[in-house]
């Protein structure tokens, strides 16, 4: 009975660790996509001579009490 409980906890811990690793990878991939899209918008504006004042993803203007954008 005790060994079954230990095995169950180990199985759950492995599943949680796997889910956390997957979530981290997805978050990193999402951030990379957001930065790439922002960069493309910035470059397009520059090529077209348009102003571009959009802050990069995750930028926080601490002076204005802002929160992360994006």
C-alpha positions in Angstrom: 0.0 0.0 0.0 2.8 2.4 0.9 4.8 1.6 -2.2 1.7 2.2 -4.4 1.3 5.6 -2.8 4.9 6.4 -3.4 4.7 5.2 -7.0 1.5 7.3 -7.6 3.2 10.5 -6.2 6.3 9.9 -8.4 4.0 9.4 -11.5 2.1 12.6 -10.7 5.4 14.5 -10.1 6.7 13.3 -13.5 3.5 14.3 -15.2 3.6 17.7 -13.6 7.2 18.3 -14.5 6.5 17.3 -18.1 3.6 19.7 -18.3 5.6 22.5 -16.8 8.4 22.0 -19.3 5.9 22.0 -22.2 4.2 25.2 -20.9 7.6 26.9 -20.6 8.5 25.9 -24.1 5.2 27.2 -25.4 5.6 30.5 -23.6 9.1 31.0 -25.0 7.8 30.1 -28.5 4.9 32.6 -28.1 7.2 35.3 -26.9 9.6 34.7 -29.9 6.6 34.9 -32.3 5.4 38.2 -30.7 8.9 39.7 -30.9 9.3 38.6 -34.6 5.9 40.1 -35.5 6.7 43.3 -33.7 10.0 43.5 -35.5 8.4 42.9 -38.9 5.9 45.7 -38.2 8.7 48.0 -37.2 10.7 47.2 -40.3 7.7 47.7 -42.5 7.0 51.1 -41.0 10.7 52.1 -41.5 10.6 51.0 -45.1 7.4 52.9 -45.7 8.6 56.0 -43.9 5.9 55.7 -41.3 6.4 56.5 -37.6 6.5 53.5 -35.3 6.1 54.1 -31.6 4.8 50.7 -30.6 6.9 49.4 -27.7 8.4 45.9 -28.0 6.5 43.0 -26.5 6.9 42.8 -22.7 8.2 46.4 -22.5 7.2 48.0 -19.2 7.3 51.8 -18.9 8.0 52.0 -15.2 8.0 55.8 -15.2 4.4 55.7 -16.3 3.4 52.9 -13.9 2.7 50.7 -16.9 2.3 47.0 -17.1 3.8 44.7 -19.7 2.3 45.2 -23.1 1.9 42.8 -25.9 
